[in-house]
Amino acid sequence: MYMKKISLTTGDALIITDVQNDMLPGGRLAVQMGDAVIPTLNRYIKLFRPKNLPVIASRDWHPEDHCSFKPQGGEWPPHCVAETVGAAIASDLELPDTATTLSKSTRSDQHAYSCFEDTGLDEQLQQRHIKRLFVGGLATDYGVMATVMDGLKRGYQVCFLEDAIRAINLNRLDGIRAERKMYAKGAIPVTLEQFQ
């Protein structure tokens, strides 16, 4: 099957969502095989770095009484609490020194999956004249999908990294459904082998 080749250029940015210790196997909100995205994301980073293209990593940075936590009536176990080891970005993720880290869902009453929600991301991208986003990380059915959808709404061309995402799958096919939703809204699935 022919796959369209991709050349990175000025105006491109890489967004990595929530690759944090609590989201990896053994963490408090572990994504099955979540650690499998890290080597692939590192290869994407190595494509962006030599071209001085932005690499942006998001992290959940929750207060202890966050509204998404089960003790507060939410659906998740407490996870990614600010300043804890669980909230740290995975040490194996080879973020460059120039990478931007965005903290999201930082207020007790704020339930935010998208990297665009109250982070200033859109303004940063506009200042750097970014037109095309490449989004990967965790989890396909939450942070990745929400970020992709928000990027599309704001007029960016958005590609999701089909080989560098994993789903929580509260329901068995949530990840597949999320990929279909992103594709239906105009996001473009891409893989490493397409890059030249």
C-alpha positions in Angstrom: 0.0 0.0 0.0 1.4 3.4 -1.0 1.8 5.8 2.0 2.2 9.5 1.4 5.7 10.7 2.4 6.0 13.6 4.9 8.6 16.3 5.0 8.9 18.4 8.1 9.1 22.1 7.6 8.8 25.4 9.3 5.4 25.6 10.8 5.3 22.1 12.2 5.2 21.2 15.9 5.3 17.9 17.9 2.9 17.6 20.8 3.4 14.8 23.3 0.5 14.3 25.7 0.8 13.0 29.3 3.6 10.5 29.1 3.9 10.5 32.9 4.8 7.9 35.4 1.3 7.4 36.7 0.1 6.6 33.2 2.7 3.9 32.6 2.5 0.3 33.7 2.6 0.2 37.5 1.3 3.7 37.8 -1.9 4.9 39.5 -3.8 5.2 36.2 -1.8 2.9 34.0 -2.4 2.7 30.3 -1.8 -0.9 29.1 1.5 -0.9 27.2 1.7 2.8 27.7 5.5 2.6 27.9 5.6 1.2 24.4 5.1 4.7 23.0 8.3 6.0 24.4 10.9 4.6 22.0 8.7 5.6 19.0 8.2 9.1 20.4 11.9 9.4 20.9 12.4 8.7 17.2 9.9 11.4 16.4 11.7 13.9 18.7 14.9 13.1 16.8 13.2 14.1 13.5 12.1 17.4 15.0 15.2 18.4 16.9 17.7 19.0 14.0 15.1 21.3 12.3 14.6 23.3 15.5 10.9 22.6 15.3 8.9 22.9 18.6 8.6 19.9 20.8 5.8 20.4 23.4 5.0 18.0 26.2 1.9 18.2 28.3 1.4 16.8 31.8 -1.6 16.4 34.1 -0.7 18.4 37.2 -3.6 17.9 39.5 -4.3 19.2 43.0 -4.9 16.4 45.6 -8.7 17.2 45.6 -9.1 17.2 41.8 -12.7 16.8 40.6 -11.8 13.9 38.4 -10.7 11.7 41.3 -13.1 9.1 42.8 -13.0 10.5 46.3 -14.4 13.8 44.8 -17.0 11.9 42.8 -14.9 11.7 39.6 -14.2 8.6 37.5 -10.5 8.1 38.0 -8.2 7.0 40.9 -6.1 9.9 42.2 -3.2 10.3 39.7 -0.6 12.8 38.5 -0.8 14.9 41.6 1.4 18.0 41.2 5.0 17.6 42.5 4.8 13.9 43.0 6.9 11.2 41.3 3.7 9.9 39.6 3.2 13.3 37.9 6.7 13.4 36.5 7.2 13.0 32.8 8.7 9.6 32.1 12.5 9.7 32.4 13.0 7.6 29.3 11.3 10.2 27.1 14.2 12.1 25.5 12.8 15.6 25.6 15.3 18.2 24.3 16.3 21.1 26.6 14.3 23.4 24.3 11.1 21.5 24.8 8.1 23.3 26.4 6.2 21.6 29.2 2.6 22.5 29.7 0.7 21.7 32.9 -3.0 21.1 32.5 -6.0 20.4 34.8 -4.3 22.3 37.6 -7.4 23.5 39.4 -9.6 21.4 41.6 -12.7 22.3 39.7 -11.2 22.0 36.2 -11.5 18.8 34.2 -9.2 19.2 31.2 -8.0 16.6 28.8 -6.9 18.8 25.9 -3.5 20.5 25.8 -5.3 23.6 24.7 -7.4 24.0 27.8 -6.1 27.0 29.9 -2.5 26.3 29.0 -1.8 29.2 26.6 -0.9 26.6 23.9 -2.8 28.2 21.1 -1.1 31.6 21.7 2.3 29.9 21.8 1.7 28.2 18.5 0.5 31.3 16.8 3.5 33.3 18.0 5.7 30.7 16.4 3.6 30.6 13.2 2.8 26.9 13.6 0.3 25.5 11.1 0.6 21.7 11.4 0.6 19.6 14.6 1.8 16.1 15.1 0.2 14.6 18.3 1.1 11.4 20.1 1.3 10.0 23.6 -1.3 9.0 26.2 -4.1 8.3 26.1 -5.6 7.9 22.6 -9.2 8.1 23.9 -8.6 11.1 26.2 -5.7 13.5 26.0 -4.7 12.6 22.5 -8.2 12.8 21.0 -9.1 16.0 23.0 -6.0 17.7 21.8 -6.4 16.6 18.2 -10.1 17.8 18.2 -9.2 21.1 19.7 -6.4 21.7 17.2 -8.7 21.0 14.3 -11.4 23.4 15.7 -8.7 26.1 15.9 -7.8 25.7 12.2 -4.6 23.7 12.5 -3.8 20.8 10.2 -3.5 17.9 12.7 -1.8 14.5 12.3 -2.0 11.9 15.0 0.9 9.5 15.4 -0.8 6.2 14.9 2.3 4.3 16.0 2.9 6.3 19.2 -0.5 6.3 21.0 -2.1 3.9 23.4 -5.7 3.9 24.8 -7.0 3.5 28.3 -10.0 1.5 26.9 -12.4 1.7 29.7 -14.6 0.1 27.1 -12.8 -2.4 25.0 -12.9 -0.5 21.7 -12.5 3.1 23.0 -9.1 3.6 21.4 -10.3 2.4 18.0 -13.4 4.6 18.2 -11.2 7.6 19.2 -9.0 7.0 16.1 -12.1 6.9 13.9 -13.5 10.1 15.4 -10.2 11.9 14.8 -10.0 10.7 11.2 -13.7 11.6 10.6 -13.0 15.2 11.7 -10.1 15.6 9.4 -7.1 14.5 11.4 -4.5 12.5 9.4 -3.1 9.3 10.8 0.7 9.0 10.2 3.5 6.6 11.1 7.3 7.0 11.3 7.9 5.2 8.0 6.2 8.1 6.1 8.9 10.6 7.2 11.7 11.4 4.8 
